[in-house]
Amino acid sequence: MKTSTQVNDILQAISDLDLEEQSYIAEILTKRTIELRRNQIASRAKEAEENYRLGNVRAVTVEDLMMDSSND
């Protein structure tokens, strides 16, 4: 519950700011979220490239994928 209280405290503090400051905070949070997501995607891409380099993946056709999934 401590985290929930902290979030509520932060939101209350933001509510006490004027609209321009609230908008600025919203813009910063949006940009940070985008950057975090971008970093997650880059990390997954690196992992996929490493798996490909190590031979842990193989190239297949869409038909092969469809046949494999129908066996589940």
Stockholm file with secondary structure:
# STOCKHOLM 1.0

chainA/1-72         MKTSTQVNDILQAISDLDLEEQSYIAEILTKRTIELRRNQIASRAKEAEENYRLGNVRAVTVEDLMMDSSND
#=GR chainA/1-72 SS CHHHHHHHHHHHHHHTSCHHHHHHHHHHHHHHHHHHHHHHHHHHHHHHHHHHHTTCCCCCCHHHHHHHHHTC
#=GC SS_cons        CHHHHHHHHHHHHHHTSCHHHHHHHHHHHHHHHHHHHHHHHHHHHHHHHHHHHTTCCCCCCHHHHHHHHHTC
//
